[in-house]
Amino acid sequence: MRVSNKGQVTIPRDLRELAGISPNSEVVFALEDGKIVIMPKDGRRVATERSRLDSFLAALDRLEGTGDPAMTADDVMALTRDR
């Protein structure tokens, strides 16, 4: 794909459909980790939610293997009740 003198490119139809970008819709451009990201203007909320989910999953990855395998579910419940 080539960028025109005006800085324009054509987004392939299959990618537009996957991203939910329809004719005459507004889009938002963002720079993420050195990459240009294009999303529908109403898709900003989805991107924010995705970022929150990614942060949560990263936190879970950091916690993996840090628990006490000898602890039973009843032990956990006893520790967390009435807090």
C-alpha positions as CSV (number, residue, x, y, z in Angstrom):
1,M,0.0,0.0,0.0
2,R,1.3,3.4,-0.9
3,V,0.7,6.8,0.8
4,S,-0.4,9.5,-1.6
5,N,1.1,13.0,-1.7
6,K,-1.8,14.2,0.5
7,G,-1.0,11.5,3.1
8,Q,-4.0,9.4,2.1
9,V,-4.3,5.6,2.1
10,T,-7.2,3.3,1.2
11,I,-8.2,1.0,4.1
12,P,-8.9,-2.4,2.5
13,R,-12.6,-3.3,2.7
14,D,-12.2,-6.5,4.8
15,L,-10.2,-4.5,7.4
16,R,-12.8,-1.7,7.4
17,E,-15.6,-4.3,8.0
18,L,-13.7,-6.0,10.8
19,A,-13.0,-2.7,12.5
20,G,-16.6,-1.5,12.1
21,I,-15.6,1.5,9.9
22,S,-18.4,2.3,7.5
23,P,-18.5,4.9,4.7
24,N,-18.6,8.5,6.0
25,S,-17.9,7.4,9.6
26,E,-15.4,9.3,11.7
27,V,-12.2,7.6,12.8
28,V,-9.6,8.3,15.5
29,F,-5.8,7.9,14.9
30,A,-3.6,7.0,17.8
31,L,0.1,6.2,18.2
32,E,0.6,3.0,20.3
33,D,4.1,1.5,20.8
34,G,5.3,3.2,17.6
35,K,2.4,1.9,15.5
36,I,-0.4,4.0,14.0
37,V,-3.8,2.7,15.1
38,I,-7.1,3.7,13.4
39,M,-10.4,3.0,15.0
40,P,-14.0,4.2,14.7
41,K,-14.6,7.3,16.8
42,D,-17.1,5.4,18.9
43,G,-14.5,2.6,19.3
44,R,-12.4,4.7,21.7
45,R,-14.4,3.2,24.6
46,V,-13.6,-0.3,23.4
47,A,-9.9,0.5,23.2
48,T,-10.0,1.8,26.7
49,E,-11.7,-1.3,27.9
50,R,-9.2,-3.5,26.1
51,S,-6.3,-1.6,27.7
52,R,-7.9,-2.2,31.1
53,L,-8.3,-5.9,30.3
54,D,-4.7,-6.1,29.2
55,S,-3.5,-4.5,32.4
56,F,-5.6,-7.0,34.5
57,L,-4.3,-10.0,32.6
58,A,-0.7,-8.7,33.1
59,A,-1.4,-8.5,36.8
60,L,-2.7,-12.1,36.8
61,D,0.4,-13.2,35.0
62,R,2.6,-11.6,37.7
63,L,0.6,-13.3,40.4
64,E,0.8,-16.8,38.8
65,G,2.6,-19.2,41.1
66,T,2.7,-16.9,44.1
67,G,-0.1,-18.7,46.0
68,D,0.1,-21.4,48.6
69,P,-0.9,-24.7,46.9
70,A,-1.4,-26.3,50.3
71,M,-4.3,-23.9,51.1
72,T,-7.8,-25.2,50.6
73,A,-10.8,-23.3,49.4
74,D,-12.2,-23.4,53.0
75,D,-8.9,-21.8,54.2
76,V,-9.2,-19.0,51.7
77,M,-12.9,-18.4,52.7
78,A,-12.0,-18.3,56.4
79,L,-9.3,-15.7,55.7
80,T,-11.6,-13.5,53.6
81,R,-14.9,-13.7,55.5
82,D,-16.1,-10.6,57.4
83,R,-13.7,-8.1,55.8
